[in-house]
Amino acid sequence: MAASTHTVTNQPPPLVGYDVYAADRALTEGVERHLDAALLDEARAELSELGRAAGSAQAQEWGVLANESSPVLHTHDRYGHRIDEVAFHPAWDRLLGHAVSAGLTAAWSRPGGHLRRAAGFLVWTQAEAGHGCPLSMTHAAVPALRRDPELAAFWEPLLTSRTYDPGLRPAAEKAGVLVGMGMTEKQGGSDVRANTTRAEPLAESGTYLLTGHKWFCSAPMSDAFLVLAQAPDGLSCFLVPRVLADGTRNPFAIQRLKDKLGNRSNASGEVEFDGTWARRVGEEGRGVRTIIDMVAATRLDCVLGSAATMRQALAQATHHAAHRSAFGGLLADKPLMRNVLADLALESEAATTLALRLAAAYDDGSEAEQAFLRIAVPVAKYWVTKRCTAVAAEALECLGGNGYVEESGMPRLLRESPLNSLWEGSGNVQALDVLRAMGREPGALDAFLCEVGRARGADHRLDGAIKRLLTELADLDGIEGRARRLVERMALVLQGSLLLRFAPPEVADAFCASRLGGDWGHAFGTLPHTLDLGAVVTRATPRV
C-alpha cells in the first residue's frame, strides 16, 4: 500500500510532557488561597515537580503497564509452603515509590500537610488511579492508631516515611510501611456490626487471636491492616501485621483477588484469619468509633480521587477539541462543543474547589472546622463521586470514536470512575450518615450552614437555593426517603457558595445559572447560551 495513504492529519498531539499542576488553574489558585503564605514557595516547587512527573511520558507509560498487567496472587511457594503474596508489574512499584517519596502519606507530619498532600494526590493520581488505594489507607490509618500512643509511637514514623520499602518483613526492619483495611464481610457488607470474625484475648494485655474472614480486603500486599472483629465486649478495632516481630508470617490466607470492573492495577482480595495475631486499637467494643477517623480521611480521598479523574477526563477532552478540526473549524470553537466542554469544566472546578476546602479544614483543626467536616465530607463524598462517571463518559464522547479506543486512556478513566462512589460507603450510606450527623450533632449543621452563608447576598440564585434547602431541612416527614435529594441540594449550595467566593465570575455565574437556577437540561452541554462559555473553556484547557 502506498505510504501516502498513511499520512496522518487532523489528529491531536498526545497530551504529554506538561505540568499537570500548573495547567490546572482551579487547583493552583486553591492552593494559594488556603495555604499559609510562608509555605507557598516550597509547595509550588514541590507540586510543580510532581506535576511535571505526572505529565511525563514515563509516568503515563507506567500507568498503562500497571493496568495491562494486573496483580497476580501466589498462595504457595514451589515447596508447598503458604506464602500469600501478590506480585505486581514493576511499573506499580515505580508509581507507588514516586508517590511515597513525594509525601503522599506524610500529611500529618508538616504544616499545611493536608492541603499539600491533597493537591499532590489530585495531581499524581491523574497518571494512574489504582495505586491511590494503598496511599489513601496508609495516610488515613494515622488518626486511628493515635488512639493508642504506644502503637502510634512505633507505627506513625513508618506510615509517614518518604521511603517506599516493598516486601514482607518485620516492620521494625523496614524504612517505611503500607497499611490496608479489612472491614466488610460476606454476610454484612456496609453493616459492619453484623461481622462474625471473632477476637479471643490472649494473656498479654491488648493482644488477641482472630478467626474469620473479610470479603473485601484492600491492598492485601500491605505490611499491616486495620480490621474489625467481635471481642468479648463487642465489635473492636485491631491492627494485624503480616509479619510478626520474630519474622514468622502471621496467618493471613488470601483466598483470591477480586476481578474488578476497573482499578485493575490495584489488588483487592478475600482473606481468612485462622489464629491470626492482632493488637487491639482503642477500647474493646468501640471498634467503629476507633476506625471512624480512618474512614473519614479515606472518604476525603474518594472526593480527591474523583476530582482527579474528572480533571484528567476534562483535560483530555479540551485538549482534543483545541486541536481537532471538523465542519470547517476547530471543535473548541463550535458553539455546541463549547457548551459541552464548559459544562464539564464547571463540574470539575466545583469538585476541585470543594475538595481543597475540606483539606484546608483538616489543617485548621479547630472545633468549628471539625464540625463542618462532619457533614461536609459525606455530602461531598456522595455528590462528587457520583458526578465522576457522568463526566468521564461525556468527556470520552468528546473524542468520538477515538475516545472509545483503549489507547486513548479514556476507557480506563471511565472504568475507574464508579469506584469512589462505592468505596467507604455507597451513596445511601453517605446520605444516611448526613442525617445521622444532623440528628446527633446539631453544631455540625450550624457549621455547614455558616459556611454556605458566607456567600449569601452575592447571587439571587444561591439565595433562593439556600431558602429552599432550609425549608426542606425544617420538614422531617419522610426525611430518610428524601435523603439523597436533600444531600444533593446541600452539595450544590456548598459548591455554589465556594465558587461565588473564589472562582472567576464567568464560572460562578454559569454554575449558579445551571445548578442552582435551574436553567439546565438533563445532559451536559445544555447551559444557557448567553453565558461566557468561551472563557470557562479557555480556563479549563491545559496549556502544553
LUMDO-805619 format. One line per 10 residues: number of its first residue (from 0); for each residue x, y, z of C-alpha. Coordinates in steps of 0.001 Angstrom, whole numbers. Example, Ala and Ser with C-alpha at 12.3 -4.5 7.8 and 13.67 -1.06 7.14 Angstrom:
<sites>
0 = 12300 -4500 7800 ~ 13670 -1060 7140;
</sites>
This chain:
<sites>
0 = 0 0 0 ~ 1333 3444 -899 ~ 2810 5354 2041 ~ 915 8476 1004 ~ -2356 6901 2179 ~ -991 6768 5710 ~ -235 10455 6070 ~ -1686 11475 9436 ~ -3545 14766 9542 ~ -6058 16397 11865;
10 = -5127 14220 14832 ~ -4379 15989 18148 ~ -888 15549 19570 ~ -673 13436 22757 ~ -1310 15332 25963 ~ 2136 14623 27371 ~ 5197 16500 28575 ~ 3334 19114 30602 ~ 2955 20207 34226 ~ -322 18710 35456;
20 = -303 21031 38469 ~ 470 24310 36741 ~ -2027 23548 33954 ~ -4907 23356 36431 ~ -5883 26875 37423 ~ -8616 25814 39829 ~ -6051 23713 41685 ~ -3194 26234 41718 ~ -5484 29048 42837 ~ -6939 26840 45560;
30 = -3503 26033 46955 ~ -2551 29706 47003 ~ -5862 30602 48638 ~ -5723 28120 51511 ~ -2008 27629 52221 ~ -40 29873 54559 ~ 1959 32389 52525 ~ 5190 31302 54215 ~ 4757 27798 52764 ~ 3742 28745 49238;
40 = 7120 28869 47502 ~ 8140 25454 48785 ~ 4713 23978 47999 ~ 4667 25398 44461 ~ 8088 23938 43750 ~ 7134 20509 45101 ~ 3787 20394 43325 ~ 5196 21576 40001 ~ 7910 18926 40193 ~ 5223 16338 40861;
50 = 3062 17836 38119 ~ 5827 17544 35529 ~ 6406 13939 36572 ~ 2684 13149 36320 ~ 2509 14683 32855 ~ 5619 12916 31594 ~ 5631 10153 29006 ~ 7327 7898 31558 ~ 4588 8176 34193 ~ 1886 7724 31581;
60 = 3616 4568 30384 ~ 3823 3300 33958 ~ 73 3782 34251 ~ -588 1801 31094 ~ 1715 -1054 32087 ~ 386 -1299 35639 ~ -3148 -1692 34314 ~ -2306 -4044 31459 ~ -552 -6427 33869 ~ -2928 -6978 36768;
70 = -1598 -8241 40116 ~ -1063 -11986 40450 ~ -1712 -13958 43643 ~ 828 -16589 44716 ~ -673 -18615 47540 ~ 2192 -21134 47892 ~ 5877 -21348 47118 ~ 7376 -24139 44990 ~ 7630 -26430 48012 ~ 4010 -26034 49057;
80 = 4522 -23545 51890 ~ 1774 -20967 52254 ~ 3134 -17505 51345 ~ 70 -15460 50254 ~ 2000 -12876 48281 ~ 810 -10602 45488 ~ 3118 -9849 42570 ~ 2842 -6550 40707 ~ 4291 -5202 37487 ~ 7423 -3101 38204;
90 = 5515 -46 36947 ~ 3268 -310 40016 ~ 6263 -83 42335 ~ 7607 2912 40427 ~ 4288 4741 40706 ~ 3934 3929 44379 ~ 7554 4716 45135 ~ 7308 8130 43484 ~ 4105 8897 45395 ~ 5550 7950 48779;
100 = 8722 9953 48146 ~ 6536 12946 47239 ~ 4931 12859 50688 ~ 1514 11493 49750 ~ 1413 9544 53013 ~ 3051 12283 55098 ~ 266 14831 55635 ~ 344 14524 59414 ~ 3982 15484 59852 ~ 4281 19008 58380;
110 = 2485 22394 58388 ~ -254 22654 55800 ~ 258 18957 55246 ~ -3311 18001 54406 ~ -3751 20674 51747 ~ -345 19990 50215 ~ -944 16268 50214 ~ -4457 16700 48781 ~ -3088 18775 45904 ~ -343 16240 45298;
120 = -2792 13340 45426 ~ -5027 15111 42916 ~ -2063 15706 40595 ~ -265 12369 40802 ~ -3264 10056 40607 ~ -4097 11560 37221 ~ -1183 9473 35944 ~ -2707 6295 37415 ~ -5511 5992 39951 ~ -5204 2418 41249;
130 = -2153 2920 43436 ~ -4010 5699 45228 ~ -5725 2998 47310 ~ -2737 1975 49498 ~ -1622 5613 49642 ~ -5011 6608 50971 ~ -5278 3895 53604 ~ -1723 4374 54836 ~ -2368 8094 55209 ~ -5738 7525 56886;
140 = -4527 4933 59403 ~ -2635 7541 61424 ~ -5594 9062 63356 ~ -6910 5610 64246 ~ -3528 4466 65574 ~ -3166 7677 67588 ~ -5872 6338 69879 ~ -3104 4098 71236 ~ 8 6231 71933 ~ 2270 3182 72192;
150 = 1183 1871 68799 ~ 1387 5324 67238 ~ 4919 5876 68543 ~ 6126 2809 66649 ~ 3967 2831 63527 ~ 3417 6502 62684 ~ 7015 7255 61637 ~ 6851 4252 59293 ~ 3461 5253 57864 ~ 4575 8815 57175;
160 = 8005 7845 55867 ~ 9042 9044 52413 ~ 10764 5751 51697 ~ 8897 3064 49793 ~ 10128 -290 51084 ~ 8229 -3184 49462 ~ 8422 -6803 50551 ~ 7130 -8670 53590 ~ 9489 -8314 56562 ~ 9023 -7347 60221;
170 = 8013 -3687 60384 ~ 10944 -2902 62678 ~ 13315 -3848 59855 ~ 11709 -1560 57274 ~ 12214 2085 56364 ~ 8539 2579 55528 ~ 5325 567 55551 ~ 1902 476 53908 ~ -1346 -229 55746 ~ -4542 -1723 54327;
180 = -8035 -2170 55666 ~ -10463 -5069 56135 ~ -13914 -4259 57441 ~ -16652 -5789 55280 ~ -17725 -9413 55360 ~ -19901 -11550 53082 ~ -22968 -11507 55284 ~ -22948 -7829 56195 ~ -21226 -5581 53672 ~ -21589 -1989 54896;
190 = -23382 -3260 58016 ~ -20114 -3956 59821 ~ -21885 -4600 63123 ~ -23015 -7876 61527 ~ -19374 -9015 61335 ~ -18729 -12525 62618 ~ -14915 -12572 62834 ~ -14014 -13489 66432 ~ -11257 -11974 68557 ~ -10147 -14123 71500;
200 = -7999 -12384 74149 ~ -4505 -13667 74907 ~ -2664 -13426 78189 ~ -754 -10329 77081 ~ -2936 -7270 77517 ~ -4351 -5889 74276 ~ -3442 -8917 72152 ~ -5866 -11361 70533 ~ -6179 -14195 68051 ~ -8618 -13619 65186;
210 = -10716 -16250 63425 ~ -12934 -15310 60496 ~ -12905 -13738 57058 ~ -13007 -10424 55178 ~ -14906 -10255 51906 ~ -13059 -7113 50782 ~ -9512 -6550 51962 ~ -7895 -3600 50249 ~ -4259 -3773 49143 ~ -3525 -7247 50616;
220 = 206 -6882 49907 ~ 430 -4262 52695 ~ 2536 -4614 55841 ~ -393 -4344 58256 ~ -4162 -3958 58299 ~ -6802 -2307 60425 ~ -9702 -4736 60794 ~ -12898 -5113 62797 ~ -13746 -8222 64838 ~ -16076 -9251 67654;
230 = -14269 -9235 71008 ~ -15919 -10305 74293 ~ -17216 -6760 74872 ~ -18304 -6158 71286 ~ -17032 -5031 67893 ~ -13467 -3775 68201 ~ -10662 -2475 66011 ~ -7396 -4388 65592 ~ -4036 -3934 63934 ~ -2960 -7085 62097;
240 = 692 -7215 60941 ~ 1530 -9501 58033 ~ 4889 -10473 59559 ~ 5375 -10858 63298 ~ 8292 -9377 65217 ~ 10199 -12694 65175 ~ 9997 -12868 61374 ~ 7266 -15511 61117 ~ 4278 -14981 58835 ~ 1054 -14121 60623;
250 = -1752 -16452 59400 ~ -3334 -14369 56624 ~ -4689 -16545 53827 ~ -5538 -14629 50654 ~ -8199 -16813 49056 ~ -8432 -14918 45789 ~ -8117 -11483 44222 ~ -11209 -9669 43021 ~ -11754 -9397 39270 ~ -12891 -5761 39197;
260 = -14509 -3502 36619 ~ -11660 -1016 36846 ~ -8866 -277 39310 ~ -7059 -3124 37561 ~ -3577 -2194 38753 ~ -4580 -2479 42400 ~ -5172 -5711 44308 ~ -8296 -6303 46367 ~ -8728 -9688 47998 ~ -10731 -12049 50140;
270 = -8789 -13120 53224 ~ -9182 -15655 56017 ~ -7930 -15359 59596 ~ -7188 -18573 61480 ~ -5402 -17913 64753 ~ -4137 -14574 63407 ~ -2311 -12426 65961 ~ -3693 -8922 66403 ~ -3213 -5916 68655 ~ -6324 -4041 69761;
280 = -6560 -362 68817 ~ -8751 1738 71084 ~ -11244 396 73596 ~ -12840 -3004 73320 ~ -16375 -2705 71989 ~ -15634 693 70409 ~ -14351 -515 67059 ~ -16487 1666 64832 ~ -15677 4757 66883 ~ -11966 3913 66688;
290 = -11853 3365 62957 ~ -14222 6210 62004 ~ -11378 8730 61747 ~ -9715 6473 59185 ~ -12994 6197 57296 ~ -13435 9986 57256 ~ -9943 10522 55878 ~ -10417 7914 53156 ~ -13757 9474 52245 ~ -11972 12745 51578;
300 = -9589 10816 49343 ~ -12614 9484 47459 ~ -13534 13105 46732 ~ -9958 13880 45694 ~ -9710 10784 43529 ~ -12949 11597 41722 ~ -11871 15210 41264 ~ -8596 13943 39764 ~ -10406 11608 37367 ~ -12748 14408 36303;
310 = -9879 16800 35783 ~ -7918 14332 33653 ~ -11010 13495 31574 ~ -11685 17204 31068 ~ -8037 17889 30176 ~ -8136 15200 27506 ~ -11439 16490 26101 ~ -10423 20160 25955 ~ -7010 19300 24533 ~ -8608 17192 21814;
320 = -11129 19894 20926 ~ -8413 22556 20801 ~ -6524 20618 18107 ~ -9181 18698 16167 ~ -10959 20341 13213 ~ -14402 19418 11913 ~ -17008 21114 9769 ~ -14730 23971 8838 ~ -13104 24863 12132 ~ -11709 23740 15475;
330 = -14069 21725 17635 ~ -13383 24022 20559 ~ -14790 26963 18578 ~ -18077 25238 17750 ~ -20854 26647 19961 ~ -22334 23278 20890 ~ -18992 21653 21703 ~ -18030 24738 23673 ~ -21219 24313 25709 ~ -20375 20684 26465;
340 = -16794 21480 27463 ~ -17857 24404 29639 ~ -20413 22241 31403 ~ -17761 19606 32135 ~ -15378 22335 33290 ~ -17928 23605 35817 ~ -18291 20139 37300 ~ -14535 19680 37517 ~ -13790 23062 39061 ~ -16593 22715 41595;
350 = -15221 19315 42657 ~ -11642 20555 42982 ~ -12631 23687 44883 ~ -14735 21695 47342 ~ -12054 19036 47873 ~ -9393 21640 48683 ~ -11741 23431 51089 ~ -12167 20168 53001 ~ -8413 19533 53085 ~ -7839 23039 54441;
360 = -10365 22352 57194 ~ -8326 19323 58258 ~ -5250 21530 58561 ~ -7139 24146 60566 ~ -8223 21589 63145 ~ -10470 23996 65076 ~ -13686 22803 66671 ~ -15754 24760 64140 ~ -13899 23240 61195 ~ -14204 19742 62636;
370 = -17939 20268 62980 ~ -18089 21463 59362 ~ -16227 18371 58176 ~ -18633 16059 59984 ~ -21347 16909 57467 ~ -19368 18345 54553 ~ -17267 15196 53996 ~ -20190 12773 53464 ~ -22038 15453 51462 ~ -19035 15902 49170;
380 = -18323 12187 49018 ~ -21908 11489 47969 ~ -22124 14124 45246 ~ -18647 14478 43742 ~ -18089 10748 43375 ~ -21470 10330 41663 ~ -20746 13118 39182 ~ -17466 11479 38199 ~ -18925 8750 35987 ~ -21129 11183 34088;
390 = -18158 13481 33456 ~ -15878 10648 32329 ~ -18489 9295 29913 ~ -19225 12699 28369 ~ -15546 13576 28078 ~ -14938 10261 26311 ~ -17648 11169 23811 ~ -15891 14460 23078 ~ -13103 12395 21491 ~ -15614 10488 19371;
400 = -14582 7013 18310 ~ -11001 7787 19316 ~ -12179 8036 22922 ~ -13662 4545 22808 ~ -10292 3067 21871 ~ -8183 1774 24755 ~ -5046 3626 23637 ~ -6722 6969 24279 ~ -6765 6263 28021 ~ -10404 7329 28252;
410 = -11814 3793 28754 ~ -9543 3368 31785 ~ -10874 6619 33256 ~ -14449 5506 32633 ~ -13883 2101 34261 ~ -12279 3788 37252 ~ -14991 6419 37645 ~ -17599 4476 39730 ~ -15079 3223 42284 ~ -15044 6117 44724;
420 = -18824 6180 44901 ~ -18718 2601 46215 ~ -15598 2660 48383 ~ -16016 3682 52040 ~ -19796 3573 51834 ~ -22063 3873 48816 ~ -24445 6746 48141 ~ -27133 5602 50573 ~ -24581 5160 53354 ~ -23309 8721 52842;
430 = -26803 10212 52728 ~ -27830 8413 55905 ~ -24595 9500 57580 ~ -25514 13131 56863 ~ -28914 12597 58518 ~ -27213 10906 61472 ~ -24820 13807 61919 ~ -27645 16341 61799 ~ -29562 14395 64442 ~ -26701 13723 66818;
440 = -24510 16783 66309 ~ -26594 19935 65753 ~ -23415 22002 65717 ~ -22346 20227 62528 ~ -25354 21523 60591 ~ -24814 25002 62033 ~ -21201 24939 60845 ~ -22251 23743 57384 ~ -24899 26445 57014 ~ -22467 29057 58278;
450 = -20015 28092 55513 ~ -22737 28221 52867 ~ -23973 31540 54200 ~ -20621 33242 53642 ~ -21742 33951 50075 ~ -25306 34908 50931 ~ -26381 38008 49042 ~ -23792 37512 46301 ~ -26210 35852 43876 ~ -30012 35639 43943;
460 = -29923 32077 42646 ~ -27799 30920 45560 ~ -30035 32801 47975 ~ -33075 31048 46538 ~ -31382 27654 46746 ~ -30451 28244 50398 ~ -34043 29207 51187 ~ -35347 26024 49569 ~ -32754 23976 51464 ~ -33783 25475 54804;
470 = -37420 24711 54035 ~ -36536 21100 53307 ~ -34432 20814 56452 ~ -37394 22019 58508 ~ -39596 19194 57225 ~ -38677 15903 58890 ~ -41573 13917 57445 ~ -40199 11035 55373 ~ -36717 12521 55522 ~ -34930 9174 55087;
480 = -36660 8584 51758 ~ -35688 12114 50724 ~ -32106 11862 51950 ~ -30417 11697 48542 ~ -32336 14711 47269 ~ -31501 16652 50416 ~ -27780 15822 50297 ~ -27620 16704 46597 ~ -29017 20150 47382 ~ -26579 20570 50237;
490 = -23672 19739 47940 ~ -24790 22158 45247 ~ -25325 25116 47567 ~ -21935 24461 49172 ~ -20210 24316 45781 ~ -22109 27406 44647 ~ -21047 29321 47741 ~ -17396 28371 47247 ~ -17370 29269 43551 ~ -19046 32630 44162;
500 = -16319 33471 46658 ~ -13314 32024 44894 ~ -13878 31333 41177 ~ -13891 33822 38283 ~ -17299 35493 37704 ~ -17964 33586 34481 ~ -17511 30241 36265 ~ -19670 31175 39269 ~ -22354 32698 37038 ~ -22604 29593 34865;
510 = -22707 27297 37894 ~ -25436 29283 39623 ~ -27498 29637 36457 ~ -27451 25903 35783 ~ -27030 24012 39058 ~ -28910 26435 41321 ~ -31117 28482 38995 ~ -32466 25519 37037 ~ -31570 26852 33564 ~ -30105 23486 32604;
520 = -31116 20299 30834 ~ -30602 16667 31737 ~ -27299 16184 29904 ~ -24026 18071 29664 ~ -23986 20790 27017 ~ -27307 22347 27998 ~ -26041 25535 29649 ~ -27696 28857 28798 ~ -26156 30055 25518 ~ -25939 33639 26794;
530 = -23159 32809 29295 ~ -19467 33465 28696 ~ -18731 29832 27928 ~ -15586 30538 25923 ~ -13858 31957 28993 ~ -14847 28905 31031 ~ -13385 26524 28434 ~ -10198 28558 27998 ~ -9613 28474 31751 ~ -10022 24695 31818;
540 = -7842 23832 28800 ~ -4296 22733 29716 ~ -1530 24680 28061 ~ 1199 22329 26918;
</sites>
